[in-house]
Amino acid sequence: MANDLGAVARKILVSSGGLAAGERVLILARADGLDFCDALAVEAYRLGAVPLCVIYSDGLWQRALAEVPAAHLRQPPVHLVEAVKACHLVVWATLEFGDPRHFACLPQEKLAARRAGFKVMRDAIGLGGRRWIGMDLPTPGKAALHGLSTQEFERLFWGALEVDFEELRDRGRALQSALAQGTSVHIASPRGTDLWLEYGGRRVRRDDGVVDEEDMRLGDWYTNLPAGEVFLAPLEDSARGRAVVDLAFWEGHRLEALELVFERGRARAVGAGSGLELFREVVSRSSGGCDVLGELGIGINAGVSRPTGFTLTDEKIAGTVHIALGQNLMMGGANDSDLHWDLMILEPTVTVGGRKIVHRGRLMV
């Protein structure tokens, strides 16, 4: 954990646009992050806000996914949705399980049912016109999964979070401007990515760690922490070509060298170094446009030195690309799904209107 949780909590609440007296804050956390949850709640109280903490645990979900029928897991937590709607700010600090290794052998049917059940809550948070922060915390289980010591993983995570948000903003604005001058983008990579996307008429967005007045005026009510990406929602039927995904993770499983062919925006998996059948099963059990390319993101956080497999930091590495299948409503798209799966492309070259804005993993703007 960071040395001063109170200072981190203050920075996070300030980055959300601040809190006024009487505003209501919902904090969704895991039991292994209880100290951090407490720090957020105390800082919210200091600002005059009123926090409510909802705590889950890996143990709960291990038992529920093993013992509870899938039909029951699909039931939406309507009472939690109402709590979301009643709040001005949601801090969602549980984007992943604390130790994904414990879930790797559980049936995908059950995991898909849980995902479907929580979609209503996710939509209320992401589409409800309120400020929210999505994040997670480094844990020993995640560190072990990604082949790191706990100390290494904590240094990487907190280092990514403690970057200068003004530098992120300036770097993000430059990349936004470059993308906004075009209507289509080409992505290539050493492993063989050759992918075209169109986005004409859709706004290029920036996640720089701060929800400021400009963001709220434009309807960008959220940030991920660690932050650091510029992203857009491609036109849903526009993706064509081939993408070779260097790295992706799914509930304790590692996927590598995943080859996807895109036609009219939809992905078809044709090969992988590892994880091909898992990819096909996850997509087949998801709802809506789960095979549609819903997002293009480019990392801008120079505080992340290398990929580890932890998507929340990997996708922020300056000069990397991630594409996501599924849901893109919250970023101005039109595709609805209970899936949003980020897939990493390393050392990409990104070209807009004949201009290289990323070359072999290096930002050129």
BALOBA-1460 file (C-alpha; in Angstrom, 3 decimals):
// residues 365
<rec num="1" residu="m" x="0.000" y="0.000" z="0.000"/>
<rec num="2" residu="a" x="1.142" y="3.584" z="-0.519"/>
<rec num="3" residu="n" x="2.820" y="5.109" z="2.512"/>
<rec num="4" residu="d" x="0.140" y="7.746" z="3.138"/>
<rec num="5" residu="l" x="-3.305" y="6.450" z="2.271"/>
<rec num="6" residu="g" x="-4.891" y="9.686" z="3.419"/>
<rec num="7" residu="a" x="-2.859" y="11.723" z="0.922"/>
<rec num="8" residu="v" x="-3.713" y="9.301" z="-1.880"/>
<rec num="9" residu="a" x="-7.400" y="9.406" z="-0.941"/>
<rec num="10" residu="r" x="-7.352" y="13.218" z="-0.968"/>
<rec num="11" residu="k" x="-5.734" y="13.263" z="-4.406"/>
<rec num="12" residu="i" x="-8.337" y="10.845" z="-5.737"/>
<rec num="13" residu="l" x="-11.301" y="12.798" z="-4.393"/>
<rec num="14" residu="v" x="-9.865" y="16.063" z="-5.703"/>
<rec num="15" residu="s" x="-9.290" y="14.445" z="-9.110"/>
<rec num="16" residu="s" x="-12.990" y="13.578" z="-9.247"/>
<rec num="17" residu="g" x="-13.890" y="17.265" z="-9.388"/>
<rec num="18" residu="g" x="-13.924" y="17.751" z="-5.637"/>
<rec num="19" residu="l" x="-16.744" y="17.302" z="-3.164"/>
<rec num="20" residu="a" x="-19.158" y="19.836" z="-1.761"/>
<rec num="21" residu="a" x="-20.718" y="19.659" z="1.689"/>
<rec num="22" residu="g" x="-23.619" y="17.241" z="1.752"/>
<rec num="23" residu="e" x="-22.737" y="15.435" z="-1.464"/>
<rec num="24" residu="r" x="-23.188" y="11.670" z="-1.329"/>
<rec num="25" residu="v" x="-20.322" y="9.299" z="-2.167"/>
<rec num="26" residu="l" x="-20.609" y="5.566" z="-2.821"/>
<rec num="27" residu="i" x="-17.401" y="3.556" z="-2.366"/>
<rec num="28" residu="l" x="-17.390" y="0.026" z="-3.812"/>
<rec num="29" residu="a" x="-14.435" y="-1.916" z="-2.420"/>
<rec num="30" residu="r" x="-13.024" y="-5.368" z="-1.688"/>
<rec num="31" residu="a" x="-12.290" y="-6.665" z="1.787"/>
<rec num="32" residu="d" x="-8.541" y="-6.756" z="1.030"/>
<rec num="33" residu="g" x="-8.676" y="-2.996" z="0.362"/>
<rec num="34" residu="l" x="-10.546" y="-2.058" z="3.529"/>
<rec num="35" residu="d" x="-7.818" y="0.304" z="4.789"/>
<rec num="36" residu="f" x="-7.990" y="2.220" z="1.515"/>
<rec num="37" residu="c" x="-11.782" y="2.282" z="1.648"/>
<rec num="38" residu="d" x="-11.595" y="3.692" z="5.187"/>
<rec num="39" residu="a" x="-9.168" y="6.404" z="4.051"/>
<rec num="40" residu="l" x="-11.486" y="7.441" z="1.209"/>
<rec num="41" residu="a" x="-14.468" y="7.572" z="3.559"/>
<rec num="42" residu="v" x="-12.621" y="9.626" z="6.175"/>
<rec num="43" residu="e" x="-11.405" y="12.116" z="3.559"/>
<rec num="44" residu="a" x="-14.946" y="12.393" z="2.172"/>
<rec num="45" residu="y" x="-16.191" y="13.197" z="5.675"/>
<rec num="46" residu="r" x="-13.431" y="15.806" z="6.063"/>
<rec num="47" residu="l" x="-14.785" y="17.565" z="2.973"/>
<rec num="48" residu="g" x="-18.312" y="17.547" z="4.397"/>
<rec num="49" residu="a" x="-19.566" y="14.802" z="2.096"/>
<rec num="50" residu="v" x="-21.501" y="11.705" z="3.191"/>
<rec num="51" residu="p" x="-19.846" y="8.388" z="2.228"/>
<rec num="52" residu="l" x="-21.433" y="4.938" z="1.998"/>
<rec num="53" residu="c" x="-19.154" y="1.890" z="1.712"/>
<rec num="54" residu="v" x="-20.179" y="-1.413" z="0.093"/>
<rec num="55" residu="i" x="-17.644" y="-4.192" z="0.609"/>
<rec num="56" residu="y" x="-17.333" y="-7.485" z="-1.286"/>
<rec num="57" residu="s" x="-14.691" y="-10.196" z="-0.976"/>
<rec num="58" residu="d" x="-13.093" y="-12.757" z="-3.237"/>
<rec num="59" residu="g" x="-14.323" y="-15.412" z="-0.818"/>
<rec num="60" residu="l" x="-17.934" y="-14.389" z="-1.379"/>
<rec num="61" residu="w" x="-17.590" y="-14.638" z="-5.147"/>
<rec num="62" residu="q" x="-15.664" y="-17.911" z="-5.045"/>
<rec num="63" residu="r" x="-18.484" y="-19.527" z="-3.081"/>
<rec num="64" residu="a" x="-21.291" y="-17.857" z="-5.031"/>
<rec num="65" residu="l" x="-19.825" y="-18.779" z="-8.408"/>
<rec num="66" residu="a" x="-19.304" y="-22.374" z="-7.283"/>
<rec num="67" residu="e" x="-22.562" y="-22.927" z="-5.362"/>
<rec num="68" residu="v" x="-25.249" y="-20.593" z="-6.731"/>
<rec num="69" residu="p" x="-27.264" y="-21.365" z="-9.894"/>
<rec num="70" residu="a" x="-26.422" y="-19.176" z="-12.876"/>
<rec num="71" residu="a" x="-30.026" y="-17.949" z="-13.076"/>
<rec num="72" residu="h" x="-29.711" y="-16.452" z="-9.599"/>
<rec num="73" residu="l" x="-26.438" y="-14.745" z="-10.424"/>
<rec num="74" residu="r" x="-28.106" y="-13.011" z="-13.376"/>
<rec num="75" residu="q" x="-30.472" y="-11.136" z="-11.070"/>
<rec num="76" residu="p" x="-29.517" y="-7.429" z="-11.022"/>
<rec num="77" residu="p" x="-28.757" y="-5.833" z="-7.628"/>
<rec num="78" residu="v" x="-31.535" y="-3.276" z="-7.984"/>
<rec num="79" residu="h" x="-31.068" y="-1.968" z="-4.444"/>
<rec num="80" residu="l" x="-27.416" y="-1.199" z="-5.213"/>
<rec num="81" residu="v" x="-28.449" y="0.485" z="-8.456"/>
<rec num="82" residu="e" x="-30.715" y="2.781" z="-6.443"/>
<rec num="83" residu="a" x="-27.789" y="3.653" z="-4.179"/>
<rec num="84" residu="v" x="-25.719" y="4.521" z="-7.263"/>
<rec num="85" residu="k" x="-28.487" y="6.779" z="-8.559"/>
<rec num="86" residu="a" x="-28.692" y="8.573" z="-5.205"/>
<rec num="87" residu="c" x="-24.984" y="9.496" z="-5.191"/>
<rec num="88" residu="h" x="-23.036" y="12.394" z="-6.692"/>
<rec num="89" residu="l" x="-19.773" y="10.423" z="-6.910"/>
<rec num="90" residu="v" x="-19.023" y="6.707" z="-7.172"/>
<rec num="91" residu="v" x="-15.532" y="5.390" z="-6.427"/>
<rec num="92" residu="w" x="-15.447" y="1.890" z="-7.902"/>
<rec num="93" residu="a" x="-12.285" y="0.360" z="-6.450"/>
<rec num="94" residu="t" x="-13.104" y="-3.255" z="-7.351"/>
<rec num="95" residu="l" x="-12.723" y="-3.528" z="-11.120"/>
<rec num="96" residu="e" x="-11.101" y="-6.966" z="-10.766"/>
<rec num="97" residu="f" x="-10.951" y="-9.818" z="-8.272"/>
<rec num="98" residu="g" x="-8.210" y="-9.503" z="-5.674"/>
<rec num="99" residu="d" x="-6.618" y="-12.795" z="-6.723"/>
<rec num="100" residu="p" x="-7.824" y="-13.776" z="-10.213"/>
<rec num="101" residu="r" x="-6.007" y="-17.127" z="-9.939"/>
<rec num="102" residu="h" x="-8.820" y="-18.404" z="-7.698"/>
<rec num="103" residu="f" x="-11.338" y="-17.871" z="-10.504"/>
<rec num="104" residu="a" x="-9.432" y="-19.368" z="-13.418"/>
<rec num="105" residu="c" x="-11.069" y="-22.799" z="-13.091"/>
<rec num="106" residu="l" x="-14.632" y="-21.625" z="-12.436"/>
<rec num="107" residu="p" x="-17.200" y="-22.203" z="-15.219"/>
<rec num="108" residu="q" x="-17.416" y="-19.384" z="-17.743"/>
<rec num="109" residu="e" x="-21.190" y="-19.835" z="-17.648"/>
<rec num="110" residu="k" x="-21.232" y="-18.658" z="-14.022"/>
<rec num="111" residu="l" x="-18.810" y="-15.784" z="-14.637"/>
<rec num="112" residu="a" x="-20.944" y="-14.661" z="-17.588"/>
<rec num="113" residu="a" x="-24.082" y="-14.814" z="-15.426"/>
<rec num="114" residu="r" x="-22.461" y="-12.595" z="-12.776"/>
<rec num="115" residu="r" x="-21.356" y="-10.156" z="-15.490"/>
<rec num="116" residu="a" x="-24.891" y="-10.018" z="-16.890"/>
<rec num="117" residu="g" x="-26.361" y="-9.451" z="-13.420"/>
<rec num="118" residu="f" x="-24.076" y="-6.522" z="-12.700"/>
<rec num="119" residu="k" x="-24.591" y="-4.862" z="-16.095"/>
<rec num="120" residu="v" x="-27.480" y="-2.761" z="-14.776"/>
<rec num="121" residu="m" x="-25.236" y="-1.404" z="-12.020"/>
<rec num="122" residu="r" x="-22.353" y="-0.763" z="-14.424"/>
<rec num="123" residu="d" x="-24.698" y="1.111" z="-16.751"/>
<rec num="124" residu="a" x="-26.063" y="3.185" z="-13.872"/>
<rec num="125" residu="i" x="-22.503" y="4.173" z="-12.941"/>
<rec num="126" residu="g" x="-21.145" y="4.753" z="-16.441"/>
<rec num="127" residu="l" x="-24.198" y="6.187" z="-18.209"/>
<rec num="128" residu="g" x="-26.039" y="7.931" z="-15.396"/>
<rec num="129" residu="g" x="-24.518" y="11.400" z="-15.713"/>
<rec num="130" residu="r" x="-22.686" y="11.326" z="-12.403"/>
<rec num="131" residu="r" x="-18.990" y="11.509" z="-11.602"/>
<rec num="132" residu="w" x="-17.197" y="8.234" z="-11.063"/>
<rec num="133" residu="i" x="-13.713" y="6.822" z="-10.653"/>
<rec num="134" residu="g" x="-12.825" y="3.284" z="-11.727"/>
<rec num="135" residu="m" x="-9.723" y="1.739" z="-10.206"/>
<rec num="136" residu="d" x="-8.255" y="-1.270" z="-8.457"/>
<rec num="137" residu="l" x="-5.463" y="-1.937" z="-5.996"/>
<rec num="138" residu="p" x="-2.259" y="-3.995" z="-6.148"/>
<rec num="139" residu="t" x="-2.543" y="-7.282" z="-4.239"/>
<rec num="140" residu="p" x="-0.157" y="-10.174" z="-3.574"/>
<rec num="141" residu="g" x="-2.392" y="-12.430" z="-5.674"/>
<rec num="142" residu="k" x="-2.251" y="-10.144" z="-8.707"/>
<rec num="143" residu="a" x="1.502" y="-9.741" z="-8.277"/>
<rec num="144" residu="a" x="1.989" y="-13.519" z="-8.263"/>
<rec num="145" residu="l" x="-0.268" y="-13.923" z="-11.295"/>
<rec num="146" residu="h" x="1.835" y="-11.435" z="-13.247"/>
<rec num="147" residu="g" x="5.177" y="-12.874" z="-12.085"/>
<rec num="148" residu="l" x="6.116" y="-9.959" z="-9.813"/>
<rec num="149" residu="s" x="6.918" y="-9.600" z="-6.161"/>
<rec num="150" residu="t" x="4.320" y="-7.725" z="-4.145"/>
<rec num="151" residu="q" x="6.795" y="-4.872" z="-3.662"/>
<rec num="152" residu="e" x="7.538" y="-4.619" z="-7.406"/>
<rec num="153" residu="f" x="3.849" y="-4.573" z="-8.238"/>
<rec num="154" residu="e" x="3.062" y="-1.917" z="-5.644"/>
<rec num="155" residu="r" x="5.894" y="0.298" z="-6.912"/>
<rec num="156" residu="l" x="4.625" y="-0.016" z="-10.478"/>
<rec num="157" residu="f" x="1.020" y="0.720" z="-9.530"/>
<rec num="158" residu="w" x="1.605" y="3.670" z="-7.210"/>
<rec num="159" residu="g" x="4.248" y="5.073" z="-9.551"/>
<rec num="160" residu="a" x="1.661" y="5.117" z="-12.341"/>
<rec num="161" residu="l" x="-0.821" y="6.872" z="-10.055"/>
<rec num="162" residu="e" x="1.599" y="9.514" z="-8.765"/>
<rec num="163" residu="v" x="2.450" y="11.050" z="-12.137"/>
<rec num="164" residu="d" x="1.916" y="14.742" z="-12.808"/>
<rec num="165" residu="f" x="-1.695" y="15.081" z="-13.962"/>
<rec num="166" residu="e" x="-0.905" y="18.367" z="-15.746"/>
<rec num="167" residu="e" x="1.683" y="16.599" z="-17.894"/>
<rec num="168" residu="l" x="-0.873" y="13.893" z="-18.694"/>
<rec num="169" residu="r" x="-3.368" y="16.589" z="-19.655"/>
<rec num="170" residu="d" x="-0.918" y="18.358" z="-21.992"/>
<rec num="171" residu="r" x="0.254" y="15.131" z="-23.624"/>
<rec num="172" residu="g" x="-3.340" y="13.992" z="-24.000"/>
<rec num="173" residu="r" x="-4.453" y="17.251" z="-25.587"/>
<rec num="174" residu="a" x="-1.705" y="17.026" z="-28.213"/>
<rec num="175" residu="l" x="-2.745" y="13.474" z="-29.127"/>
<rec num="176" residu="q" x="-6.432" y="14.424" z="-29.121"/>
<rec num="177" residu="s" x="-5.717" y="17.239" z="-31.538"/>
<rec num="178" residu="a" x="-3.787" y="14.958" z="-33.894"/>
<rec num="179" residu="l" x="-6.577" y="12.378" z="-33.952"/>
<rec num="180" residu="a" x="-9.284" y="15.024" z="-34.316"/>
<rec num="181" residu="q" x="-7.713" y="16.151" z="-37.588"/>
<rec num="182" residu="g" x="-8.596" y="12.821" z="-39.200"/>
<rec num="183" residu="t" x="-11.581" y="10.547" z="-39.666"/>
<rec num="184" residu="s" x="-9.816" y="7.200" z="-39.914"/>
<rec num="185" residu="v" x="-6.778" y="5.516" z="-38.413"/>
<rec num="186" residu="h" x="-4.423" y="2.721" z="-39.443"/>
<rec num="187" residu="i" x="-2.680" y="0.532" z="-36.850"/>
<rec num="188" residu="a" x="0.305" y="-1.708" z="-37.608"/>
<rec num="189" residu="s" x="2.603" y="-3.700" z="-35.353"/>
<rec num="190" residu="p" x="5.706" y="-5.926" z="-35.641"/>
<rec num="191" residu="r" x="3.595" y="-9.038" z="-35.007"/>
<rec num="192" residu="g" x="1.423" y="-8.353" z="-38.038"/>
<rec num="193" residu="t" x="-1.401" y="-6.008" z="-37.052"/>
<rec num="194" residu="d" x="-2.828" y="-4.281" z="-40.135"/>
<rec num="195" residu="l" x="-6.076" y="-2.692" z="-38.992"/>
<rec num="196" residu="w" x="-8.213" y="0.191" z="-40.260"/>
<rec num="197" residu="l" x="-10.865" y="2.027" z="-38.219"/>
<rec num="198" residu="e" x="-13.125" y="4.957" z="-39.005"/>
<rec num="199" residu="y" x="-14.445" y="7.417" z="-36.430"/>
<rec num="200" residu="g" x="-15.611" y="10.436" z="-38.413"/>
<rec num="201" residu="g" x="-18.135" y="12.487" z="-36.450"/>
<rec num="202" residu="r" x="-17.185" y="11.049" z="-33.067"/>
<rec num="203" residu="r" x="-15.303" y="12.939" z="-30.400"/>
<rec num="204" residu="v" x="-11.806" y="11.942" z="-29.301"/>
<rec num="205" residu="r" x="-11.673" y="11.769" z="-25.492"/>
<rec num="206" residu="r" x="-8.933" y="12.079" z="-22.906"/>
<rec num="207" residu="d" x="-8.475" y="10.439" z="-19.495"/>
<rec num="208" residu="d" x="-5.839" y="12.443" z="-17.655"/>
<rec num="209" residu="g" x="-6.784" y="11.631" z="-14.064"/>
<rec num="210" residu="v" x="-8.846" y="14.753" z="-13.382"/>
<rec num="211" residu="v" x="-12.554" y="15.369" z="-13.956"/>
<rec num="212" residu="d" x="-12.533" y="19.143" z="-14.458"/>
<rec num="213" residu="e" x="-15.182" y="21.657" z="-15.489"/>
<rec num="214" residu="e" x="-14.407" y="21.163" z="-19.186"/>
<rec num="215" residu="d" x="-14.886" y="17.391" z="-18.850"/>
<rec num="216" residu="m" x="-18.207" y="17.781" z="-17.044"/>
<rec num="217" residu="r" x="-19.428" y="20.305" z="-19.619"/>
<rec num="218" residu="l" x="-18.665" y="17.742" z="-22.348"/>
<rec num="219" residu="g" x="-20.243" y="14.875" z="-20.406"/>
<rec num="220" residu="d" x="-16.963" y="13.127" z="-19.521"/>
<rec num="221" residu="w" x="-17.826" y="12.388" z="-15.900"/>
<rec num="222" residu="y" x="-15.230" y="9.726" z="-15.161"/>
<rec num="223" residu="t" x="-11.601" y="8.771" z="-14.867"/>
<rec num="224" residu="n" x="-9.635" y="5.559" z="-14.443"/>
<rec num="225" residu="l" x="-6.837" y="5.494" z="-11.892"/>
<rec num="226" residu="p" x="-4.038" y="5.064" z="-12.747"/>
<rec num="227" residu="a" x="-4.972" y="7.350" z="-15.630"/>
<rec num="228" residu="g" x="-3.390" y="8.138" z="-18.954"/>
<rec num="229" residu="e" x="-5.035" y="7.445" z="-22.290"/>
<rec num="230" residu="v" x="-6.679" y="9.080" z="-25.274"/>
<rec num="231" residu="f" x="-9.531" y="7.051" z="-26.670"/>
<rec num="232" residu="l" x="-12.457" y="7.009" z="-29.066"/>
<rec num="233" residu="a" x="-15.362" y="4.857" z="-30.155"/>
<rec num="234" residu="p" x="-14.887" y="3.756" z="-33.783"/>
<rec num="235" residu="l" x="-17.907" y="3.519" z="-36.037"/>
<rec num="236" residu="e" x="-19.258" y="0.105" z="-35.171"/>
<rec num="237" residu="d" x="-19.133" y="-1.358" z="-38.697"/>
<rec num="238" residu="s" x="-15.826" y="0.207" z="-39.734"/>
<rec num="239" residu="a" x="-13.036" y="-2.069" z="-38.429"/>
<rec num="240" residu="r" x="-11.391" y="-4.103" z="-41.142"/>
<rec num="241" residu="g" x="-8.165" y="-6.026" z="-41.365"/>
<rec num="242" residu="r" x="-6.095" y="-7.981" z="-38.890"/>
<rec num="243" residu="a" x="-5.100" y="-7.371" z="-35.292"/>
<rec num="244" residu="v" x="-2.509" y="-9.437" z="-33.456"/>
<rec num="245" residu="v" x="-3.037" y="-8.932" z="-29.721"/>
<rec num="246" residu="d" x="0.209" y="-9.224" z="-27.815"/>
<rec num="247" residu="l" x="-1.356" y="-9.584" z="-24.387"/>
<rec num="248" residu="a" x="-4.733" y="-9.911" z="-22.695"/>
<rec num="249" residu="f" x="-6.012" y="-11.321" z="-19.416"/>
<rec num="250" residu="w" x="-9.309" y="-12.836" z="-18.421"/>
<rec num="251" residu="e" x="-10.125" y="-13.910" z="-14.844"/>
<rec num="252" residu="g" x="-6.716" y="-15.433" z="-14.138"/>
<rec num="253" residu="h" x="-5.994" y="-16.603" z="-17.707"/>
<rec num="254" residu="r" x="-3.268" y="-15.132" z="-19.891"/>
<rec num="255" residu="l" x="-3.853" y="-14.795" z="-23.643"/>
<rec num="256" residu="e" x="-0.960" y="-14.147" z="-26.020"/>
<rec num="257" residu="a" x="-0.532" y="-13.617" z="-29.761"/>
<rec num="258" residu="l" x="-4.292" y="-13.645" z="-30.309"/>
<rec num="259" residu="e" x="-5.023" y="-13.123" z="-33.991"/>
<rec num="260" residu="l" x="-8.331" y="-11.448" z="-34.866"/>
<rec num="261" residu="v" x="-9.743" y="-10.783" z="-38.319"/>
<rec num="262" residu="f" x="-12.190" y="-7.873" z="-38.537"/>
<rec num="263" residu="e" x="-14.893" y="-7.560" z="-41.156"/>
<rec num="264" residu="r" x="-17.481" y="-4.756" z="-40.980"/>
<rec num="265" residu="g" x="-16.480" y="-4.073" z="-37.400"/>
<rec num="266" residu="r" x="-16.824" y="-7.616" z="-36.052"/>
<rec num="267" residu="a" x="-13.988" y="-9.805" z="-34.808"/>
<rec num="268" residu="r" x="-13.337" y="-13.431" z="-35.632"/>
<rec num="269" residu="a" x="-10.535" y="-15.223" z="-33.805"/>
<rec num="270" residu="v" x="-8.374" y="-17.299" z="-36.147"/>
<rec num="271" residu="g" x="-5.387" y="-18.202" z="-33.974"/>
<rec num="272" residu="a" x="-3.478" y="-17.594" z="-30.752"/>
<rec num="273" residu="g" x="-0.288" y="-18.517" z="-28.991"/>
<rec num="274" residu="s" x="-2.472" y="-19.210" z="-25.953"/>
<rec num="275" residu="g" x="-6.101" y="-18.691" z="-24.998"/>
<rec num="276" residu="l" x="-7.909" y="-19.147" z="-28.311"/>
<rec num="277" residu="e" x="-10.708" y="-21.393" z="-27.017"/>
<rec num="278" residu="l" x="-11.133" y="-19.259" z="-23.900"/>
<rec num="279" residu="f" x="-11.529" y="-16.164" z="-26.069"/>
<rec num="280" residu="r" x="-14.179" y="-17.853" z="-28.176"/>
<rec num="281" residu="e" x="-16.077" y="-19.079" z="-25.112"/>
<rec num="282" residu="v" x="-16.066" y="-15.687" z="-23.362"/>
<rec num="283" residu="v" x="-17.396" y="-13.967" z="-26.486"/>
<rec num="284" residu="s" x="-20.006" y="-16.651" z="-27.128"/>
<rec num="285" residu="r" x="-21.384" y="-16.281" z="-23.583"/>
<rec num="286" residu="s" x="-21.570" y="-12.478" z="-23.714"/>
<rec num="287" residu="s" x="-24.533" y="-10.383" z="-24.783"/>
<rec num="288" residu="g" x="-25.188" y="-7.775" z="-27.447"/>
<rec num="289" residu="g" x="-22.423" y="-6.646" z="-29.785"/>
<rec num="290" residu="c" x="-19.737" y="-8.502" z="-27.866"/>
<rec num="291" residu="d" x="-17.612" y="-9.125" z="-30.985"/>
<rec num="292" residu="v" x="-17.779" y="-5.510" z="-32.194"/>
<rec num="293" residu="l" x="-14.663" y="-3.363" z="-31.932"/>
<rec num="294" residu="g" x="-15.901" y="-0.758" z="-29.467"/>
<rec num="295" residu="e" x="-12.806" y="1.241" z="-28.511"/>
<rec num="296" residu="l" x="-9.418" y="2.382" z="-29.667"/>
<rec num="297" residu="g" x="-7.169" y="3.690" z="-26.888"/>
<rec num="298" residu="i" x="-3.605" y="5.024" z="-26.918"/>
<rec num="299" residu="g" x="-1.593" y="5.160" z="-23.681"/>
<rec num="300" residu="i" x="0.065" y="8.399" z="-22.544"/>
<rec num="301" residu="n" x="1.345" y="7.625" z="-19.011"/>
<rec num="302" residu="a" x="5.157" y="7.711" z="-18.989"/>
<rec num="303" residu="g" x="5.102" y="6.546" z="-15.356"/>
<rec num="304" residu="v" x="4.358" y="2.954" z="-16.422"/>
<rec num="305" residu="s" x="7.624" y="1.427" z="-17.523"/>
<rec num="306" residu="r" x="6.593" y="-1.983" z="-18.860"/>
<rec num="307" residu="p" x="3.642" y="-4.312" z="-19.422"/>
<rec num="308" residu="t" x="2.901" y="-6.849" z="-16.711"/>
<rec num="309" residu="g" x="-0.496" y="-8.263" z="-17.673"/>
<rec num="310" residu="f" x="-2.388" y="-5.940" z="-15.313"/>
<rec num="311" residu="t" x="-4.605" y="-4.219" z="-17.864"/>
<rec num="312" residu="l" x="-5.342" y="-1.140" z="-15.775"/>
<rec num="313" residu="t" x="-1.688" y="-0.070" z="-15.965"/>
<rec num="314" residu="d" x="-0.668" y="-1.826" z="-19.198"/>
<rec num="315" residu="e" x="-3.185" y="0.123" z="-21.294"/>
<rec num="316" residu="k" x="-1.792" y="3.412" z="-19.967"/>
<rec num="317" residu="i" x="1.818" y="2.787" z="-21.117"/>
<rec num="318" residu="a" x="2.795" y="5.713" z="-23.336"/>
<rec num="319" residu="g" x="2.771" y="4.655" z="-26.980"/>
<rec num="320" residu="t" x="0.821" y="1.416" z="-26.619"/>
<rec num="321" residu="v" x="-2.527" y="0.719" z="-28.228"/>
<rec num="322" residu="h" x="-5.445" y="-1.170" z="-26.807"/>
<rec num="323" residu="i" x="-8.552" y="-2.149" z="-28.667"/>
<rec num="324" residu="a" x="-11.654" y="-3.284" z="-26.813"/>
<rec num="325" residu="l" x="-14.501" y="-5.519" z="-27.853"/>
<rec num="326" residu="g" x="-18.021" y="-4.755" z="-26.693"/>
<rec num="327" residu="q" x="-19.641" y="-1.899" z="-24.802"/>
<rec num="328" residu="n" x="-18.808" y="1.641" z="-25.908"/>
<rec num="329" residu="l" x="-21.895" y="3.668" z="-24.973"/>
<rec num="330" residu="m" x="-20.046" y="5.614" z="-22.267"/>
<rec num="331" residu="m" x="-17.492" y="6.872" z="-24.810"/>
<rec num="332" residu="g" x="-20.019" y="8.097" z="-27.357"/>
<rec num="333" residu="g" x="-20.552" y="4.882" z="-29.312"/>
<rec num="334" residu="a" x="-23.713" y="2.961" z="-30.117"/>
<rec num="335" residu="n" x="-22.733" y="-0.598" z="-29.163"/>
<rec num="336" residu="d" x="-24.325" y="-2.225" z="-26.124"/>
<rec num="337" residu="s" x="-22.954" y="-5.371" z="-24.484"/>
<rec num="338" residu="d" x="-22.203" y="-6.788" z="-21.050"/>
<rec num="339" residu="l" x="-18.609" y="-7.221" z="-22.281"/>
<rec num="340" residu="h" x="-15.822" y="-4.635" z="-22.515"/>
<rec num="341" residu="w" x="-12.536" y="-6.461" z="-23.019"/>
<rec num="342" residu="d" x="-9.311" y="-4.497" z="-23.490"/>
<rec num="343" residu="l" x="-6.681" y="-6.167" z="-25.697"/>
<rec num="344" residu="m" x="-3.092" y="-4.864" z="-25.845"/>
<rec num="345" residu="i" x="-1.036" y="-4.175" z="-28.974"/>
<rec num="346" residu="l" x="2.601" y="-3.393" z="-28.181"/>
<rec num="347" residu="e" x="5.053" y="-1.319" z="-30.282"/>
<rec num="348" residu="p" x="2.279" y="-0.109" z="-32.609"/>
<rec num="349" residu="t" x="2.552" y="2.389" z="-35.427"/>
<rec num="350" residu="v" x="-0.553" y="4.561" z="-35.659"/>
<rec num="351" residu="t" x="-1.196" y="6.706" z="-38.728"/>
<rec num="352" residu="v" x="-3.864" y="9.372" z="-39.165"/>
<rec num="353" residu="g" x="-4.253" y="11.143" z="-42.510"/>
<rec num="354" residu="g" x="-0.781" y="10.065" z="-43.614"/>
<rec num="355" residu="r" x="0.830" y="11.331" z="-40.386"/>
<rec num="356" residu="k" x="2.409" y="8.945" z="-37.909"/>
<rec num="357" residu="i" x="1.252" y="9.903" z="-34.432"/>
<rec num="358" residu="v" x="2.808" y="6.785" z="-32.855"/>
<rec num="359" residu="h" x="5.839" y="5.021" z="-34.338"/>
<rec num="360" residu="r" x="6.902" y="1.614" z="-33.043"/>
<rec num="361" residu="g" x="5.514" y="2.416" z="-29.594"/>
<rec num="362" residu="r" x="6.799" y="5.987" z="-29.387"/>
<rec num="363" residu="l" x="4.441" y="8.979" z="-29.251"/>
<rec num="364" residu="m" x="5.259" y="11.396" z="-32.079"/>
<rec num="365" residu="v" x="3.098" y="14.360" z="-30.992"/>
